[in-house]
Amino acid sequence: MKLVTSLTSPYGRKVRVVLLEKKIPFQLQVENPWQADSVVPSLNPLGKVPVLVLEDGESVFDSRVIVEYLDHVSPVAHLIPSEPKIRMVVRGVEALADGVTDAAVAVYLEKKRAPEQQSADWLLQQEKTLFRGLEALSEALGDKPWYQDKNMSLADIACGCMLGYLDLRFAEIDWRNAHPNLAQLADKLATRASFKETVPVV
């Protein structure tokens, strides 16, 4: 299978980490979906990365759909629990982390526009979402080593990729001092080969 993504996409990183943790062989195709000659729109009508291209040529897109698929195709390192309530918690944390990422990406793209075209109200709304989300993620983790206590899950991976994106694009946000438990989680994830191999590159 082939993963089409950019090296800075936090959603693409989440999929790459899952592939590595589950030891699933894949080919990485680096694409910038913003470029006019990008192949991404031909693989995903939404024009977004990541896209997983299966052996039969079928495209799977949206990181949450991709990781759901990957967790079922390999018995190695199950990252999404099967028990309904625990599964709901893990997917809920993933959705929360992805929501913070969505807000961060929105702020980043808005600030790339000319100053006179930027919307202060829009930026404020997204920044509030970002900081509320960080608070909620910190509260959900509490003093546990992982979101599911003893085992790393997709929840931790999604949160770690989001925090990595904040480090990449928003170095001015001091989330480590604001949320020491998230900092501990990020530091622990950073020691894993899957996270070392997928550090975002500008």
Secondary structure as GFF3:
##gff-version 3
##sequence-region A 1 202
A	DSSP	beta_strand	2	5	.	.	.	ID=ss1
A	DSSP	alpha_helix	10	21	.	.	.	ID=ss2
A	DSSP	beta_strand	27	30	.	.	.	ID=ss3
A	DSSP	alpha_helix	40	43	.	.	.	ID=ss4
A	DSSP	beta_strand	51	53	.	.	.	ID=ss5
A	DSSP	beta_strand	59	61	.	.	.	ID=ss6
A	DSSP	alpha_helix	63	73	.	.	.	ID=ss7
A	DSSP	alpha_helix	84	111	.	.	.	ID=ss8
A	DSSP	three_ten_helix	115	117	.	.	.	ID=ss9
A	DSSP	alpha_helix	120	141	.	.	.	ID=ss10
A	DSSP	alpha_helix	154	169	.	.	.	ID=ss11
A	DSSP	alpha_helix	175	178	.	.	.	ID=ss12
A	DSSP	alpha_helix	180	189	.	.	.	ID=ss13
A	DSSP	alpha_helix	193	196	.	.	.	ID=ss14
###
